[in-house]
Amino acid sequence: MKTVEFLLEQNGMSLAEVAKRSGIALPRIEAIAEGRWTPSPEQRAKIAAAFGVAVDEISWGHTMNPRNVRYHRFGLKEDF
């Protein structure tokens, strides 16, 4: 299974190119590539087609821990 980020590197494609080929807005493609957004089945099919691979060859889903994002943004209030 390959991530969208890996496929970008492997194919030498930009996020803008994937957005254009898939018909999905660039900010959404960025969020998917960064692991902040899990694409719908329709979006998965469009992105897979943009890369020329089958949908089941791509690893979909969040790769970032939202809890850590929150703490990195605002910091912990407790002093350990």
C-alpha positions in Angstrom: 0.0 0.0 0.0 1.3 3.4 -1.0 0.3 6.8 0.4 -0.7 9.7 -1.8 2.5 11.5 -0.6 4.6 8.6 -1.7 2.9 8.5 -5.1 3.5 12.2 -5.6 7.2 11.6 -5.1 7.3 8.4 -7.1 5.6 10.0 -10.1 7.2 13.4 -9.8 3.8 15.0 -9.8 2.8 18.2 -8.0 -0.3 18.6 -5.8 -1.6 21.1 -8.4 -1.3 18.5 -11.1 -3.1 15.9 -9.1 -5.9 18.4 -8.4 -6.2 19.3 -12.0 -6.2 15.6 -13.2 -8.7 14.5 -10.5 -11.0 17.6 -10.5 -10.7 17.9 -6.8 -9.8 21.3 -5.2 -6.2 21.8 -4.4 -6.7 22.5 -0.6 -8.5 19.2 -0.3 -5.7 17.3 -2.2 -3.2 19.0 0.2 -5.2 17.8 3.2 -5.4 14.3 1.8 -1.7 14.1 1.0 -0.8 15.4 4.5 -3.1 12.8 6.2 -5.5 15.4 7.6 -8.5 14.3 5.5 -9.9 10.9 4.6 -11.3 11.1 1.1 -14.7 9.8 0.1 -15.0 6.8 -2.2 -15.6 9.2 -5.2 -12.5 11.2 -4.3 -10.5 8.0 -3.9 -11.5 6.8 -7.4 -10.6 10.2 -8.9 -7.2 10.4 -7.1 -6.3 6.8 -8.0 -7.2 7.5 -11.7 -5.0 10.7 -11.6 -2.1 8.4 -10.6 -3.1 5.6 -12.9 -3.3 3.0 -10.1 -6.2 1.0 -8.6 -8.0 2.4 -5.5 -6.9 -0.5 -3.3 -3.2 0.2 -4.0 -3.4 3.4 -2.1 -3.4 3.7 1.7 -6.3 6.0 2.7 -7.0 7.6 6.0 -5.6 9.9 8.7 -1.9 9.6 9.4 -1.8 12.6 11.8 -2.9 12.3 15.4 -5.3 15.2 15.8 -4.6 15.3 19.5 -0.9 16.0 18.9 -1.8 18.7 16.4 -3.9 20.5 19.0 -1.1 20.3 21.6 1.5 21.5 19.2 -0.6 24.4 18.2 -1.7 25.6 21.7 0.7 23.8 24.0 -0.1 22.0 27.2 -1.5 24.1 30.0 -0.1 21.8 32.6 3.5 22.2 33.6 5.0 18.7 34.2 
